[in-house]
Amino acid sequence: MAKHPKLLIVGGGFGGLAVARAMAREPVEIVLVDRHNYHLFQPLLYQVATAALSPAEIAAPIRRILRSQENVEVRLAEVTTVDVVGKTVTLQIPGGGQLLESFDYLVLAAGATHSYFGNDGWARWAPGLKTVDDALEIRRQVLAAFEAAELEEQEQERRAKLTFVVVGGGPTGVELAGALREIAVESIPADFRRVDTKTARIVVVEGQDRLLPTMSACASGRALKDLTAMGVEVKLNTLVTEVTDSGVVFEGKLLPASNVIWAAGVKASGLGAQLGAELDHVGRVKALPDCSLPGRPHVFAIGDMACLADPQTGLQVPGMAQGAMQMGAFVGRTIADELKGVESRGTFHYRDKGSMATIGKARAVVDMGRLFLAGLPAWLFWCFLHVFFLIGFKNKIVVMLSWAWTYVVHSRGARLITRDPRSTNAHDPDISR
Amino acid sequence: MAKHPKLLIVGGGFGGLAVARAMAREPVEIVLVDRHNYHLFQPLLYQVATAALSPAEIAAPIRRILRSQENVEVRLAEVTTVDVVGKTVTLQIPGGGQLLESFDYLVLAAGATHSYFGNDGWARWAPGLKTVDDALEIRRQVLAAFEAAELEEQEQERRAKLTFVVVGGGPTGVELAGALREIAVESIPADFRRVDTKTARIVVVEGQDRLLPTMSACASGRALKDLTAMGVEVKLNTLVTEVTDSGVVFEGKLLPASNVIWAAGVKASGLGAQLGAELDHVGRVKALPDCSLPGRPHVFAIGDMACLADPQTGLQVPGMAQGAMQMGAFVGRTIADELKGVESRGTFHYRDKGSMATIGKARAVVDMGRLFLAGLPAWLFWCFLHVFFLIGFKNKIVVMLSWAWTYVVHSRGARLITRDPRSTNAHDPDISR
């Protein structure tokens, strides 16, 4: 029996899984490597950070997802080096040891991490939100801030402990700010005796002139109106110039705040730098229209690692789940066709199915082509779609139940402060997957 | 208005909560201090360690539990010193700072932690199971062991990675061993390609001549029979003499094992040593029949911190939830009576409502007076009681759903490897709550 060609996929996110699934019935030996043992449904990660959901409810073991696809092996390891000429990658095994893994085809789908625009020292005071561990760290800080405020005797210090600054007004920033406000105003006021948690300030700082800059003007306007109505303060056209242990500096002034969350920028996995290909300003690989690397037809970059414009529309493929999934499915079909003898490759076209952001309970915005939804209908649509795409039937039920619970009794189901605070170096934002 | 007397409760476990609840309508100012913000339903903690449940499903914020009881304030802090003469305690606030808290009455309900019988160095290789962080660490190690075995090329090393030793054959040890075996045999075999997880060895090492030494001989015999039928190896009359990074030594031989879990012994919170009272061999305070300290009628020790025999039966009050709850309610009533002018104090009597342990799916043992149950009826009874006593309506639903899920599709809902391995000093077993 002839040995099948070997496809190595780096990353078990939306993109990597889509590649594997597109090749379920192909005569190919697939190895999928991820440094986590689970696929994470990142669109709901902010709900873990804000104590509404538990990590396990939005994550599923990659092995479990692919268990019945017999041409796939899953490895829990971190890719440390990529050799596109020799066609090998080095895997660092957790707990020690290295493995050399060869490939015939390589798909890089290792995602992105947050970027502090060269100010990596800010990471210590302003954690970002990309991994489960990030979310648990933010949850810990947020819940601990209210506890510390309850015990604080100095009014000024208490104000700082009750001030939450979200840097960045994209979907993650908007969603975090709305949820933080709901915690302070709805979930916990009756639990505290000394401090009035309703007085907590939630401030969103955005550098551009509108919230949700990647969405429609309608969505931006409505998000601003809704967040303001909820009591969130929004600063537009405002750049953060410093983050320290005492707060955030913008417009030349320090806003004393114990709680700063970074939702401002991302950069692609550091693996892109090893490919010898040109990168854009956020570290994404400039890919050809078939998602492959220039001069390396057997190496592909997809999802948040790829910089690619749709040749028809000229628009960049956005760094969202649907972009990664579409690219993954396209690359899977491309390789499958090539193995069947098809010589010319197609061109990737992005099909924009719309974008959305939730703002708070019964408040969301949805852009779908020329259709715009807001308020309760948008929120219900958002809930439905997120549950629909969540992996795992039990997770779907539990998440719906948790949302109903939060909606009806204003309770947050995962209000646990676990773990010691991270040590400084654990904030190291260099998370090449 | 006269200031109410102040009752300080250290610990928000079963005992501390029972004290607070017993005094819900009394003219008293209650302060409850815990170093965690949640009450933990410890009887189900092993299910977090074995990936069946998420931490939030068996924990509830103490503030939330007591939110409507207006005479209680909750503080998230660690008690570092107790002055029973000056009637003050020192609180260490997470994140820095100290508070001095005075009291008229003090109830110590700070629980217990695991004890390595003087071999604290073993903690590094054999984590115990007392806190949520402990459970997540064990979950991480267990799941990572199978992942590492999948990548291991040396047969001998792979065997060690697939060998799990549980030290201690009490309820926790039996429950852990059964669940580990179910993971290896039912939950994950189809997810792995190279390694046969069904070949994993689970070994329970118990120093006494039977499992579940605190239960009836019927229960011990049935537990041994059921565990053995499930494929767990049980070593009775066997003392562990060494635990290292390569395994466990007993009967003069090293059993190579990457995974050792400590379920062998507990010791009471270190706070007991500060009271000037006599302690027993596991650090529990020798309390008077009214749970107070000799010569200190305003200071009480309850639950796992108290060494107390029922004067009628001569039997020690066992270190279980029901013992702590009964003591807590008794002490609450005692103080309430005293505030009403009752001069003589009663004597605490323990009412044994029975004890139980689960062994595996549809297998459990229950002792209730002269009644003994085993197998499916015992297991259903165990499930019912644990769900019944779990705090929070939503938690009850989610836990039932998770169990049904595990029962029907053999899936474990919380199979996530999160966090970096603990640093060595984080294993420091001195966890005075």
Interface residues (C-beta under 8 A of the other chain):
Chain A: H36 N37 Y38 S54 P55 A56 E57 A59 P61 R63 R64 R67 S68 E73 V74 R75 L76 A77 I93 P94 G95 G97 L99 V132 D133 L136 L143 A144 E147 A148 E150 L151 I188 A190 D191 F192 R193 R194 K394 N395 I397 V398 L401 S402 W405 S411 G413 A414 R415 L416 I417 T418 R419 D420 P421 A426
Chain B: H36 N37 Y38 S54 P55 A56 E57 A59 P61 R63 R64 R67 S68 E73 V74 R75 L76 A77 I93 P94 G95 G97 L99 V132 D133 L136 L143 A144 E147 A148 E150 L151 I188 A190 D191 F192 R193 R194 K394 N395 I397 V398 L401 S402 W405 S411 G413 A414 R415 L416 I417 T418 R419 D420 P421 A426
